[in-house]
Amino acid sequence: MRQKHCVLLMALALGTGMPRQVLAQTETRTAVAEALYRQARDLMAAGKYDEACPKFAESQRLDPATGTLLNLAACHEKQGKLASAWIEYSDAMVAARRDAREDRVDYARERVAELEPKLSRLTIMLAPDADVAGLALELDGASIGRAVLGAATPVDPGEHQVRASAPGKKPQVFSVQIAAVADQQSLTVGRLEDAPPEAPATTPLASTPAPGAASAGASASDELTLRPVPTSVYIAGGVTLALAAGAGVTGLAYLKKKDDAEQRQSSSSHDRALLYGRINLGLWIGTALGAGVTTYLYATRPAQQRSVQVVPLLAPQVAGLGVTGGF
């Protein structure tokens, strides 16, 4: 089955190049994630947790894996960030259960149970006069909803900031210091001050033409350059799409004929498969050529200019301005 996918990806890559690029990017992300994971393991073994944890986190971002997540949780635990480790062990327990790795499920469950009583927690509350319309709260830069108010939320040790803002009010930041283990702190968001009224927007005055300028009889010309898409581009693009669709269909047919030939081991089946393969290759080549022609026609399409002139119009009992030019 993997061989079929590789053949189909190669055929698509001949036509557009996109699947090959995506595959290369995926392989690169996986390779970088593996390198970061190994570096982080060595750094954690050497006790350099401040250097190891960011590498584990980046490896997990590039190529999520349960083992990497467990190592990241262990690194944060060693670093003293118990809330982060507790959340990561919980996520790893869910991932390990999905992967049917009961050994990892048991390990993560044990770490969650051991860390939970050691967690420091922060409870955010509002002063009676602080609840105004449109109030928005952020904890350490992350937006939090009103549901978090009054709930003891696990947080890592250190300084934490709550930013409060509302329409017509001055934003204000409230800070609290959290100890390392089992600290219980609360922070009350007070009333926000009114913001100063905004100055009304001023509209610049239009410049007044100098007297006699209208009677000078000078004409103004505005050259507008357009590049409309010609019909040939649409035709070439339509043909290219049709070729690509035919290539996709014949590619699948080729794979089926190839499987039949391998199973039957007959020369006639092999010849039919070879014929479909040649047709498929020809269609992909045609698709590539069509894409090139379409791109060329679009890039070299001619410019169409139109000139608009405003001239004085004088006639018996008529005076004004006239517009001439091509559109």
C-alpha positions as CSV (number, residue, x, y, z in Angstrom):
1,M,0.0,0.0,0.0
2,R,2.9,2.4,0.8
3,Q,4.3,1.7,-2.7
4,K,1.1,2.8,-4.3
5,H,1.0,6.0,-2.4
6,C,4.6,6.8,-3.4
7,V,3.8,6.2,-7.1
8,L,0.8,8.4,-7.0
9,L,2.7,11.2,-5.1
10,M,5.4,11.1,-7.7
11,A,2.9,11.4,-10.5
12,L,1.3,14.4,-8.9
13,A,4.7,15.9,-8.2
14,L,5.5,15.8,-12.0
15,G,2.4,17.9,-12.7
16,T,2.4,20.5,-10.0
17,G,5.4,20.0,-7.7
18,M,3.2,20.8,-4.6
19,P,2.9,17.3,-3.1
20,R,6.7,16.8,-3.3
21,Q,7.2,20.2,-1.5
22,V,4.7,19.3,1.2
23,L,6.4,15.9,1.7
24,A,9.8,17.5,1.9
25,Q,8.5,20.0,4.5
26,T,7.0,17.2,6.6
27,E,10.3,15.2,6.5
28,T,12.2,18.3,7.5
29,R,9.9,19.1,10.5
30,T,10.3,15.5,11.6
31,A,14.1,15.5,11.3
32,V,14.3,18.8,13.2
33,A,12.0,17.6,15.9
34,E,14.1,14.4,16.4
35,A,17.3,16.4,16.6
36,L,15.8,18.8,19.2
37,Y,14.4,15.8,21.2
38,R,17.9,14.2,21.4
39,Q,19.5,17.5,22.4
40,A,16.9,18.0,25.1
41,R,17.4,14.5,26.5
42,D,21.2,15.1,26.8
43,L,20.6,18.6,28.4
44,M,18.1,17.2,30.9
45,A,20.5,14.4,31.8
46,A,23.1,17.0,32.5
47,G,20.7,18.9,34.8
48,K,20.4,21.9,32.4
49,Y,16.6,22.1,32.6
50,D,16.3,25.7,31.5
51,E,17.9,24.8,28.1
52,A,16.2,21.4,27.8
53,C,12.6,22.4,28.3
54,P,12.3,24.9,25.4
55,K,13.8,22.2,23.1
56,F,11.3,19.6,24.2
57,A,8.5,22.1,23.7
58,E,9.6,23.0,20.1
59,S,10.1,19.3,19.2
60,Q,6.5,18.6,20.4
61,R,5.2,21.6,18.4
62,L,6.9,20.4,15.2
63,D,6.1,16.7,15.6
64,P,3.7,15.9,18.5
65,A,4.4,12.6,20.2
66,T,3.4,11.1,23.6
67,G,7.0,10.3,24.6
68,T,8.1,13.9,23.9
69,L,5.2,15.3,25.9
70,L,6.1,13.0,28.9
71,N,9.7,14.2,28.7
72,L,8.5,17.9,28.5
73,A,6.4,17.3,31.6
74,A,9.2,15.7,33.5
75,C,11.5,18.6,32.5
76,H,9.0,21.2,33.7
77,E,8.6,19.2,37.0
78,K,12.4,19.4,37.5
79,Q,12.3,23.1,36.6
80,G,9.8,23.7,39.4
81,K,6.9,24.6,37.0
82,L,4.5,22.1,38.6
83,A,1.3,23.5,37.0
84,S,2.8,23.2,33.5
85,A,4.0,19.7,34.3
86,W,0.6,18.7,35.8
87,I,-1.2,19.8,32.6
88,E,1.3,18.1,30.3
89,Y,1.1,14.8,32.3
90,S,-2.7,15.0,32.0
91,D,-2.5,15.6,28.2
92,A,0.0,12.7,27.9
93,M,-2.3,10.4,29.8
94,V,-5.1,11.1,27.3
95,A,-2.7,10.6,24.3
96,A,-1.3,7.3,25.8
97,R,-4.8,6.0,26.3
98,R,-5.5,6.8,22.6
99,D,-2.3,4.9,21.6
100,A,-3.2,1.9,23.8
101,R,0.0,2.4,25.9
102,E,-1.2,1.4,29.3
103,D,2.3,1.7,30.8
104,R,2.4,5.3,29.9
105,V,-1.2,5.9,31.1
106,D,-0.3,4.5,34.5
107,Y,2.9,6.5,34.7
108,A,1.2,9.8,33.7
109,R,-1.7,9.1,36.1
110,E,0.8,8.6,39.0
111,R,2.6,11.8,38.3
112,V,-0.7,13.8,38.1
113,A,-1.9,12.4,41.4
114,E,1.5,13.2,43.1
115,L,1.7,16.7,41.7
116,E,-1.9,17.8,42.4
117,P,-1.6,18.5,46.1
118,K,1.6,20.5,45.5
119,L,0.1,22.9,43.0
120,S,0.0,26.6,43.7
121,R,-3.3,28.2,42.7
122,L,-4.5,31.7,41.9
123,T,-8.1,32.9,42.4
124,I,-9.2,36.0,40.4
125,M,-12.1,38.1,41.7
126,L,-13.8,41.4,40.8
127,A,-14.4,44.3,43.1
128,P,-18.1,45.2,43.3
129,D,-17.7,48.3,41.2
130,A,-15.3,46.7,38.7
131,D,-17.9,44.8,36.7
132,V,-18.6,47.0,33.7
133,A,-19.9,46.3,30.2
134,G,-17.3,44.9,27.8
135,L,-14.8,44.0,30.6
136,A,-11.9,41.9,29.2
137,L,-9.4,40.0,31.3
138,E,-6.0,38.6,30.4
139,L,-3.8,36.3,32.5
140,D,-0.1,36.6,31.5
141,G,-1.2,37.8,28.1
142,A,-3.7,35.0,27.5
143,S,-7.4,36.0,27.3
144,I,-9.6,34.4,30.0
145,G,-13.3,34.3,30.2
146,R,-15.5,35.3,33.1
147,A,-15.9,31.6,34.0
148,V,-12.4,31.7,35.6
149,L,-13.5,34.3,38.2
150,G,-13.6,32.7,41.6
151,A,-12.0,29.5,40.5
152,A,-8.7,28.4,42.0
153,T,-6.5,28.0,38.9
154,P,-3.2,26.1,39.0
155,V,-0.3,28.4,38.0
156,D,3.5,28.1,38.0
157,P,5.5,29.9,40.7
158,G,6.6,33.5,40.0
159,E,5.0,36.8,39.2
160,H,1.7,36.7,37.4
161,Q,-0.2,39.7,35.8
162,V,-3.8,40.2,35.2
163,R,-4.7,42.9,32.7
164,A,-8.2,44.4,32.7
165,S,-9.7,46.6,30.0
166,A,-13.1,47.9,28.9
167,P,-14.5,50.4,26.4
168,G,-14.1,53.9,27.7
169,K,-11.8,52.8,30.5
170,K,-8.0,53.0,31.1
171,P,-6.5,49.5,30.9
172,Q,-4.9,48.4,34.2
173,V,-2.5,45.7,35.2
174,F,-2.6,43.9,38.5
175,S,0.3,41.7,39.7
176,V,0.6,38.9,42.3
177,Q,3.6,36.8,43.4
178,I,3.1,33.0,43.6
179,A,5.3,30.8,45.8
180,A,6.7,27.4,44.6
181,V,4.6,24.8,46.4
182,A,0.9,24.7,47.5
183,D,0.6,28.5,47.6
184,Q,-3.0,29.8,47.6
185,Q,-3.3,33.4,46.4
186,S,-6.2,35.6,45.4
187,L,-6.1,38.8,43.2
188,T,-9.0,41.3,43.1
189,V,-9.5,43.4,40.0
190,G,-10.5,46.9,41.1
191,R,-12.5,49.6,39.4
192,L,-11.0,50.9,36.2
193,E,-10.6,54.7,35.7
194,D,-12.4,56.5,33.0
195,A,-10.4,57.1,29.8
196,P,-10.1,60.8,28.7
197,P,-12.4,61.7,25.9
198,E,-11.0,61.4,22.4
199,A,-10.4,64.6,20.4
200,P,-12.9,64.9,17.5
201,A,-11.4,64.0,14.2
202,T,-10.6,66.9,12.0
203,T,-11.4,66.9,8.3
204,P,-8.7,68.7,6.1
205,L,-10.2,71.6,4.2
206,A,-10.1,71.2,0.4
207,S,-7.8,73.6,-1.3
208,T,-9.4,76.5,-3.0
209,P,-8.3,77.1,-6.6
210,A,-6.8,80.4,-7.3
211,P,-9.0,83.0,-9.0
212,G,-8.9,82.8,-12.8
213,A,-7.7,79.2,-12.8
214,A,-10.9,77.9,-14.2
215,S,-10.8,80.3,-17.1
216,A,-7.2,79.6,-18.0
217,G,-8.5,76.9,-20.4
218,A,-5.8,74.3,-19.5
219,S,-6.9,70.7,-19.9
220,A,-6.1,67.8,-17.4
221,S,-5.2,64.3,-18.6
222,D,-5.4,61.2,-16.5
223,E,-3.7,58.1,-18.0
224,L,-5.2,54.9,-16.6
225,T,-3.4,51.7,-17.5
226,L,-5.3,48.4,-17.3
227,R,-4.2,44.9,-18.0
228,P,-7.3,42.8,-18.6
229,V,-7.1,39.0,-18.7
230,P,-7.4,37.9,-22.4
231,T,-9.6,35.0,-23.4
232,S,-6.5,32.9,-24.3
233,V,-5.6,32.7,-20.7
234,Y,-8.9,31.2,-19.7
235,I,-8.7,28.8,-22.6
236,A,-5.2,27.7,-21.7
237,G,-6.1,27.4,-18.1
238,G,-9.2,25.3,-18.9
239,V,-7.2,22.9,-21.0
240,T,-4.6,22.6,-18.3
241,L,-7.2,21.7,-15.7
242,A,-8.8,19.1,-18.0
243,L,-5.3,17.6,-18.6
244,A,-4.7,17.5,-14.8
245,A,-8.0,15.8,-14.2
246,G,-7.4,13.2,-16.9
247,A,-3.9,12.6,-15.5
248,G,-5.4,12.0,-12.1
249,V,-7.9,9.5,-13.4
250,T,-5.4,7.6,-15.6
251,G,-3.0,7.6,-12.7
252,L,-5.5,5.7,-10.6
253,A,-6.3,3.4,-13.5
254,Y,-2.6,2.7,-14.0
255,L,-2.2,1.7,-10.3
256,K,-5.2,-0.7,-10.7
257,K,-3.9,-2.2,-13.9
258,K,-0.5,-2.6,-12.4
259,D,-1.9,-4.5,-9.4
260,D,-3.9,-6.8,-11.8
261,A,-0.8,-7.5,-13.8
262,E,1.2,-8.4,-10.7
263,Q,-1.5,-10.7,-9.5
264,R,-2.2,-12.4,-12.9
265,Q,1.4,-12.5,-14.1
266,S,0.2,-12.2,-17.7
267,S,1.9,-10.3,-20.5
268,S,-1.4,-8.8,-21.8
269,S,-2.2,-7.3,-18.3
270,H,1.3,-6.0,-18.2
271,D,1.0,-4.4,-21.6
272,R,-2.3,-2.7,-20.6
273,A,-0.8,-1.4,-17.4
274,L,2.2,-0.1,-19.4
275,L,-0.1,1.7,-21.8
276,Y,-2.0,3.4,-19.0
277,G,1.3,4.4,-17.5
278,R,2.5,6.0,-20.7
279,I,-0.9,7.8,-21.2
280,N,-0.7,9.1,-17.6
281,L,2.9,10.3,-18.1
282,G,1.9,12.1,-21.3
283,L,-1.1,13.8,-19.6
284,W,1.1,15.0,-16.7
285,I,3.7,16.4,-19.2
286,G,0.8,18.1,-21.0
287,T,-0.4,19.5,-17.7
288,A,3.0,20.9,-16.9
289,L,3.3,22.5,-20.4
290,G,-0.3,23.9,-20.1
291,A,0.5,25.5,-16.8
292,G,3.6,27.1,-18.3
293,V,1.7,28.4,-21.3
294,T,-1.1,29.8,-19.1
295,T,1.5,31.5,-16.8
296,Y,3.3,33.0,-19.8
297,L,0.1,34.3,-21.4
298,Y,-1.0,35.8,-18.1
299,A,2.4,37.5,-17.4
300,T,2.7,38.9,-20.9
301,R,-0.8,40.1,-21.5
302,P,-0.9,43.5,-23.2
303,A,-1.7,46.6,-21.4
304,Q,-4.7,48.6,-22.5
305,Q,-4.5,52.3,-22.0
306,R,-7.4,54.7,-21.7
307,S,-7.0,58.5,-21.6
308,V,-9.5,60.8,-20.0
309,Q,-9.3,64.5,-20.7
310,V,-11.3,67.3,-19.2
311,V,-11.6,70.4,-21.5
312,P,-13.7,73.6,-21.3
313,L,-16.9,73.5,-23.3
314,L,-18.1,76.8,-24.8
315,A,-21.2,77.2,-27.0
316,P,-24.0,79.7,-27.4
317,Q,-25.9,79.8,-24.1
318,V,-23.8,76.8,-22.8
319,A,-20.7,76.9,-20.7
320,G,-19.1,74.1,-18.7
321,L,-16.6,71.2,-18.9
322,G,-16.5,68.3,-21.3
323,V,-14.9,64.8,-20.9
324,T,-13.2,63.2,-23.9
325,G,-11.2,60.1,-24.3
326,G,-11.3,56.4,-24.9
327,F,-12.5,53.8,-22.4
